[in-house]
Structure formats: C-alpha cells, structure tokens
C-alpha cells in the first residue's frame, strides 16, 4: 500500500494507474509541458494520483490551500497561470472552486468524489447522511468528473530536463507580504526527497508515516509525500488534524513516524486517549513550522517513547 485512508488501502499499482490515466487525460485536453495544474485538495488519495499524474504529463503542479477563500484562490490562480484546477465535491471546497472558475482565467475544473475514496460503508454513510457536507457536481462542459478525465491509454512520454523544467510552484507563507510562488524543478524536489531519506538511519525498514500535515504545504510535500515514495513506504492519510483520530489511526496502522507542528504534539498530550495509546511502533517524530517548546518535547518523548526531533 502507498496510502491508507480511514482503513481503505490504495496500492502503488492503483495510484500509478490513476496517475497515468490522469496524465493521458490532461494530454487529451491539450495540456502538457509547462502548463499549470492547480490542486485545491485536502489530504485525500486522489491528491497523490493528481500530483504525480500532472508531473507525468510534463505539467507544473501548483499547490493551493483548501482553506483559501475565493478571493485568495482567484489571486493565486491568476498569479500562477493555472489552466485547470482539481478539487473534490466537498461543500467546503467545490462552491469556492466554482466561483473561481466563473471569475478567473481558469479553463476547467476537475472534481473527484469524496465518498468514492472512502471505505465502502463510510462512503455510503456519507452519501446517505452527510449530504450537507457534499456539493453536487454541476453538469457544465467546463466541469469534469475525475473518472471522466482518466484515460485508458498510456500517456505520451514528455522529454524533460530535470534541472531546468519546473515541477512545482509552491507558495510561501506570506509572513512578510503577499505569498510568492517558489519555482521548483524536478531535480529540486527529487533531491530534497532523497536528502530526507538519506538522513534516516532506518531507511528501507518498515515505513508507515502519519500523513496529517497538509500535503499542499512544502513540509508534507517533501517529508510525507515524496520521501515516503522514495522509500517505498505507506502514508496513513487524514484530511485534517484531530487529536483523537490521529491517535486512533497511529495505533491502528502501527505508524513508524509522525511529522507535525508543535501545536499538534501539544494537542496529543492534552487528549485523554494519549495515556492508553500504544506507541511501541513509533520511532521518530519531526517537528517543524514553529519553535518547539522544550517542555512539549520532553513530555511527548516521555509519554510516547519516540524521539521528537526539531527540523
């Protein structure tokens, strides 16, 4: 498995087939080398297929935060020159994406089904009882279903120079002004993933990483997504951080690593399930994004038995 999503697993083969189908589908739509493909997604299995599929087509991935308002998303769509945007039918995302489609130079919207990504019973329950959390996909020519875009044909090979051709436009946090799109080549993101893997003293061993950090952020893009693929590991993916759900998932999949930010570790320490969670599989946790308070590090290491390393 490459992804575990609430107990449903997606193998490397399944993700690879979907990525190839998306790449070929993009090429059929006339999109390819250098075209910007936006991902407006939480942590869902479809993100992985869309990310690698866009790269296979020679396109440039642009990561957008699923927390963006329509105004923020529209500004970055314009800045990046994104031609196509991938999202899901969540009521928190699809209405915003549709507003941006109507008010920007965006040409197409590709929408995946959240219930279709879940385990069968969870997906059925969401369709029956969680309709308020979903938005129907409108029947419009510029709005395409994810499954509709996937092609059964193999994508055409695209000649790329990994040291020159862009793979990713990653927006900065904007702490000192308007966020800026950092332009990263295929070699940039490949080298960074291999560097992170190279410093792991137990690389190549059983690797199940908690994927609660948002994949649209560079921390998770490097340390959770690309590095795990380099190492042949599995990502236990959650679309948002909830301390109880994270502890439950960590124990269920017997996670070996948990990258996070200081507030996550504090939230885990504050949760009543912390004391009865089995952490014996956990080897290392990596904290980034903000300074890690010494007491949080000490308390978490004492409670979990794992190392908490500050990036």
N, C-alpha and C positions, 0 to 999 in steps of 0.2 A: 504493500500500500504506500502511496505517496501522500494521501490525505485521509484523515479520519474526521468525519463531520457528524457529530452527535451519534456516533456509533455506526454510521454508514461509511464504508471504505471505498476509495477510488484508487485503483492501481496505477502504476506508472504507465502501463499499456493503455488504460482508459483515458488518462489525461493526455497522453501523446496522440492518440487517435483524434480526440476532440480538438487538440491544438492544431494538428494537421488539417482537419476539416475546416477550422476557422480560418487558417492561413489561406487555403484554397478558396474559401468563400469570399474573403477580402479581395483576393486577386480577381475573382469573377465580377466583383463590384467595381473593378478598376482601381483598386487601392494596392499600393505596394511600396517599393523602396522610397524611404524618406517621408511618406505620408504619416500624419499624426493620428494615432488611435487613442482616444481617451478612455480610461477605466474609472467609472464612478460607482465603486463597489465596496461593500464591506468584505470581511473575510469569509468568502464562500468558495467552494471548489471551482466554480466557473471562473473565478479570478485567475487561477493558475493556468487554465486552458487558454483564456483570452490573452494573458500576458505572453506566454511562450508562442502562441499562435500568431500574434501580431509580429513578434520578432522573426518567426519563420518566414513570414511574408515580406520581410525586409522593411516593415514599417517601424515607426518610433512610438513606443508606449508613453503616454502622458498620464501620470497618476493624479487623480483628483480626490480630495477628501469627501467621504459620504456625508460629512457634517456641513458641507458648504450650503449656503443659501443660493437661490437662483442668481442673484446679483454677483456673488463671489465666483460661482461656477462659470457664468457667462463671461466674466472678465478674463478668467484663465483660459477658457476655450478660445477667446479672441487672441490672447497673447501667444498661445502655443500654436494656433492654426489647426486645431483638431478638426478633422473632417467627419469622424464617426465616433460615437460615444456608446460604450457598453454599460448597461446597468441591469437591475432586476426589478421585478414587479412589486417591490415593497412600497407601501404608502409613504414611507419616509424618503424615498428616492425618486420614484417614477414621475410624480407630479412636477417635481423640480426639474428633472431632465426634460420633460415635455415643454416646460416654459422656456428653457434654454434653446431647445430645438426651434421654437417659434420665433425667438428674439435674437438669434445669432446667425453666423455663417455656417453653423453645423449642418451637415447634409443628411445624415442618417442617425437613427437611434436603434441599437440592437438590445433587446430586452430578454433576459433569462427568467425562468420561473423558479422562485424560491421553493415552493412545495416540491417541485421535481428534484431538487437537490437533497432533500431530507430523507431519512429512513421512511419506508412506505407508510407506516402508521402515523408518524409525526406529520408527514406531508398531507395525508388525508385529513387529519385533525385540523391542520392549518386551513385547508380548503373549506372545511365544514364550519369551523367555529372561529376562525381568525380572519374572517373576510375584511374586517375593518383595518387590518394591518397590511392588506394587499390592495393594489390598484389594477383594475382590468387593463389589459394591453389594447390600446385603440387600434381599430382597423384603418390604418393610413399607409399609403405607399412608402413613406419615408421612415416608418416604424416597423422594424423587422423582428420576428421571434428568433431567439438564439438558435433553436433547432432548424429554423428555416434557412439560416445563413450557412450552416455547416455543409460542406460539400463532401461527397464520397470520393471525389478524385484527389489524387496526391497534389500538393502544391508545387508550383514550378520553383526550381532552385533559383535563388537570388544571389548573384555574386556580391559579396560584401568585403570590405577591408575592415577588420575588427578594430584597428587602431584609429580609423577615421570615421566610419559610419556610426551615426547615433543609434542607440538602442532605447534610451530612456531620457525623458525630460522630467526631472524631479524638482518640484517647487520647494524653496526654502521656507522656513517657519515664518518669515516676515517680522522678526522681532525688532528690527531697526527700520522698517519701512515696508513697502509693497513687496510681497513674495517674488522671488526671482527664479526663473526656470534654469536649473543647473543642467547642462547638456552632457550626458554620459554616453560614452561609446560602448560597443560590445566588449572591448578589451577592459574598459574601466570596471564594468560590473562583474565580468568573469574573473578578473584578477582579484577584486575585493572579496568575492566569494571564496576563492582558493586560498587567500591570505587567512581569512577567518577559520577555514577548515584546517590550515596548516598549523595554527597555534593550538588546536585542540589536542591534548596529549592522548585522547582516546578516540581519535578519528577512525572510522571504519568499524567501530563496535556498534552494538545495537543503539539506534539513534531515533528516539521519538521525542520531538520537540513541541512544546506548547505554543500554539500559534494564536495568542491573544493580542499581541501587538498588532496594530493596523498595518496591513500589507501595503497600503498606499504610502506609508512613511518609509524613509530610507533605512531606518534601523531594522525594521522587519524585512524589507526588501532584500537586504544583504544577509542578515543573521538568521532569519527564519526561512525565507523562500529559496534564494539562490544557493546559499551554503548547504541547506538540507538536501537539495537536489544533487549538488556536487558530491555529497557524502552518501547518497543513496538511502536517506532516512525517510521518516514519516512525520507529517505535520498534523498534530491534533488541533483542528481549527475551530475557533469560536468567533462569531461575528461581532461580539462586543464583550468587554470585560465585566464579569460578575464574579465576585469572590467565591461564592458558594458553588457556582457552576464550574469555575476554574479548578477548585479543589476536587470536586467530584470527577471531572474529566482527567485530571492529573493522576488520580488513583486508578481510574478505570483503564487507562491506556498504559499505565506504568511509565510515565514520562521520564526521560533521562535529563532533559534540560528545560529551563523556563526563563526565557528572556523577558524582561519587563522594565517598568519605570518605578521609582521609589514609592509612589502612591499605591501601586498595585501590591507591593510587598507589605506595606502598612495595612492595607485592606484585608489581606490574607491573615495577618497576625490578629486583626480585630474580629475575625469571623469565628463563631463558636465551633465550626467544623474543623478548624485548624488542629485542634488538640487530638482529634480522632482520625486524622488523615494519615495514611501510610505513605511516607516519603522515601521508603527504602530504595526505590529505583532511581531517585533524583540525584544526579551527580553535580550539576553546576547550574547556577542562575547568574544571568548577566544583567546588571542594572545600567540604564543609560537615560538620556533625556533631561536629567536634572541631577543636582548633587545628592548623593546617597547619605543620609544621616547615619553616623556611627552606631547609635543605639538600635536603629532598624536593622542594620547589617548583623549586629551581634545577636539580637533576639531571633531573627529569622534563621540564622545558621544554627543556633542552639535548638530551635524548635523543629527544624527540618533535617538537620544532619548534612545538608548540602552546602557547598561553597557558594557565597554570593559575591561575585566579582564586579567591581565598578569599571565600566567602559570609559 
